[in-house]
Amino acid sequence: DFHHRGFARLGAKVTYREDGTTILELEKPRLQGNFIYLDLPSHTGTENLMMGAALADGETIIENASVEPEVIDFAAFLTKMGAQIDGVGTHTMTIRGVRALHAVGHRPIPDRLVIGALMCAVGIAGGEITIHEVNPTHMRLVLAKLEQMGLKFDIDTNGESVTVKRDINKRINPINITTHPYPGFPTDIQPAMAALATVSNGTSYIRERIFENRYDFVEGLVALGSDIIISQNDVCIVKGVEQLHANSIRAPSIRAGAALLIASLAAEGETTISNIYQIDRGHECIEDQLTQLGADVRRVKTEA
């Protein structure tokens, strides 16, 4: 795990226990700056190590760092707090540790993953919505792929809003997607795109190149009537169907859960999704957002 390896490079003692937990301990009063190479430009790995390096003794270089918008925004936040970071927005970041950080005010950038999921919801249900507080430059590839599938966009760059339209009388077009680190297609929006592809008028091919367990949505989509297989070379092949049907399904993870909720909007009948804690982890109050758009989505309490 590059989180553990990275902190080990910064001087932490990493212990793996038999129960599956991992313990990180400091053998000196502070972490020690060092050179760190990330096998993949992970945004969470980059951010985690940025925090550690910001208060470490000496200089840390993170090679193959993530350049995702969230990393750049997080670096701006740390810099406001007093961190010394160079190379932000490049794959080589240099961080000189300081003695302390101080409190600041900061407004994070819009969540492009939530925005992408809402756009896919419009794509599968049809209609028109306007989403405010959007940075279109962070979503160029997502917008391009959704446009290939038949969605229309009206982008107001001055007001940072995007109006999304989908003609309900026309079937969605199939799509080919291969995930890559930013500025490539984001792995976290891939499941929602797969859900959208289930009702296309052809066959879509989705290749995951970042997250090894990203296809955990397949079982739930198949339960809703989708025609999906995973090929021997690990390609998710989605053959569009005319109609999905309701079922009782379980959200296995954040993005998979959102994808199942999106697919449920096109399913005939009432679908029940359990383990919605997973959806809540990345999509706060998504049922309220969908209800405002006209969907019939209710959160119900169940007995433990």
N, C-alpha and C positions, 0 to 999 in steps of 0.2 A: 504494500500500500504506500503510495507516494507521500501521503500525509505523515505516516510513521517514519519512512525513510528520510523525509525532509527534516523532521524534527530531530532525528538521530544525527543528521549532519550538523544541526545547530547545537549539539551537545546533550540532548535529552537521552536518558536511558529508557529504552522501550522494552517492556516485558509482556509477553503473550501468555495468558493464563489458559488453563484447560477448559474453563467454563466459557471461553470465547471472548472474554473481556481483554482489553489492552490497557496497560498502565504506563504512563509517561512520567518520569521523575527527573528532576534537575539535580545534578551532582555538584553544580556550582551555583552561586547566587543568581546568575543570569544566564540566558542562552548565549552562545558564542557565534558570531558571524562566520559564514562559510560559503562555499560555492555549492549550489544545488541545481541539479539538472532534473527536469520533469520529463518522464517518458512520453507523457501526453500533456498538452497545454490545458490542464484542468483548471476551470475557473475557481472551484471551491478549494482545490489544492493550492493554487496561487494565492488566493485571499488568506487562507489559513497561515501559510508561511510568511506572507507579508506582515501579518499581525505579530507573529513570533519574532521576525527579524527587526521590526520597528523598535523593539525594546531590548534587542540583543546587544552585547558588547561587540563593537567592530562593524565591519562591512559585510553584507550578504549580497551575493549575486544569484538571481534566479534565472536560469537559462531555459528556454522554451516555455516561458510564462504565457499565460492566457492573455488574449487581447480583447476579450468579450467586453461589451459596454458596461456590464456590472462591475467588472474588475477595475476598469478605468474610473468609474464613479466611486468605488470603494477606496481607490488610491487617493482620489480628491478628498474624500472624507478623512482619511488618515493624515493627509498632508495638512488639512485644516487643524487637526489636533496636535500638530507639531512634528509628525514623522517626516523624515528626509528620504524621498523616493525619486529616483531618476529612471528614465526609460519607460515611463507609463505609456501604454499603447503600442509598445514594441515587445518582441519576444525575449528581450534581455532587460531585466530590471535590477537596478542597484539600490540597495537600502542601507543607509547608515544609521545604526541604532542610536537612540536618544535615551536620556535618563527617565523621562516621563512624558506622558501625553496629557492634554487638557481637554475639558469639555467644550463642545461647540454645538451649533445648530446646523443641521444638514437635511435636505430633502432628497430622498433617493429618486433615481430616474424611474419612469414608468416601467411596469413589469411587462415586458414584451411576450413572455410565455403565457400569461393570463390573457393578454390581448389576442395572441394567436389562437388560443382556445375559443375565445368568443367569436372570432372570425369564422372558425370552423363550424361553430354552432349555427351561425347564420347560413353557412354553406349547406349544411345538411337539412335545415328546417325551412330555408327560404325566407325572403323578406328583405328588410333594409334597416340598418341601425347606424348610428353615429357614435364612435368611440372617441372620447376626449383624452387629452394628455397622452398623446402617442408621438413617439419619435420615429417617423417613417424611415429614416436612414438606418436605424437599427434593425429594420424588418424588410429590407429590400428583397432578399431572396424568398422569404415567406410570401410576401405580396405577389412576387412574380409567379410562384408556383400556384398560388390560389387563383391568380388570374388565368393561368393555363387551364385550371379546372372549371372555369366559367364564371367566377365571381367578378364583379365590377367594383372599382374603387374611385372615390372622389377625395383627393388628399388636399387638405388645407394646411399647408406648411406654416403659415403665419399663426394660425390658432392651434396648431399641433393636434388636429383631429382628422379622423378618417371615417368616411361614410362607406359602408360595405353593403353591396346589393347582390341578391341572387334571385333569378327568375325561377319561381317554383314550378313553372310549366316545362322547364328544360332539365334534363338529366345532367348530373355532374360528369365532367370528362375525367378519364383515368389519368394517372400521373406516375412518373418515375422520380424517386427521391433517393439520394444517398447522403447520409448525415456526415458532417465534418465539423471540426472546431470552427468558431467564428473567424471569418465572415461566411463560412459554409452554412449548410442547412442545419438548424439546431436540433439536436437529438430530443430535447424536451417537448418539441412541438410535433415530432414525428408520429406519436400515437394518435393525436387528434386528427392528423392528416389521414392516417390509416382508417380511422372511424369514418371520415368523410368519403374516402374511397370505396367504402362498402356499398354505397348506393350509386356508384358511377355507372356509365354505360359501356364499360370495358374492363380491362385487366390492368391493375397497377402493380408496380414493382418497387419495393422499399428495401433499401440496404442500410443496415445499421453498422456504423464504423466506430462508434465511441463507447456505448454502454452495453455491456454484454447481456444484460437481462432485460433489455428494452421491449422485447416481444411478449411481455407478461400480460398484455391486453388481449392476446389472440383468443384465449379460452372464453373470455367474457363476450367478445364480439361474435364468436361462433355460436354461443348460446342464444344470441339475439337473431340468429339466422344468417350471419355473414358466411361467405365462401372464402376461407382463408387457409393457406397452407404455408409452411416454412420449408423451403427447398433444402436439398443436401448441402448446397453452398451458402446456406444461411440467408437466403433472400425471402422476404415476406411477400407472398403473391396474393393479391386481393382481387377477386373477381366480383365485380359489382352485381348486386341483385336489385330487383325492383322494389322489394318491401322487406323491412326487418320486422320482427315480432317480439312482443314483450316477454320477459322472463325474470327470474330472480337471480341476480348475479352479485359478485363480490369485487370490490375495488382492491386490487393487490398492491398498488403503489400510487404515488401522487398523480403522475401523468397518465398512467393506465386508467385510473379511476375517472379522471376528467374525460378521457376518450370514451369510456363506457357511458358516462352521462350524456355526452354529445350524441353518441349513437342512439341512445334511448329516446332522444327527441324525434327520431325518424321511425321508431318502432311502433307498430300497431298494438294498442293496449297499454296496460300499466306495468311499468318495470320497477322492480325494487332493487336498490343497490345497498348492500351492507358494507360495513367497515369503512364508512365515509370519513372517518378520521384521516385516512390517507389523502382524500381529496382536499380536506381542510388544511392540510400541511402546506399546500401551494396555491389554493384557490379559495380565499376567505369569502364566505357568504356568497358562493357562486349561485346558490339557489335563488337568492334575492335578485341577483343580476338577471338571471334567466326568466324569473317571474315578471320582472319589469318589462321584459321583451315579449311577453305574451305566452311563455311556456307554463305548463302546469307542473310545477316542481315543488314538493313539500318535504320538509325534514320532519321525521316522526321519531319519537323515542320508543325504544324497544326494551323489554325486560332483560336484565343482565343474565 
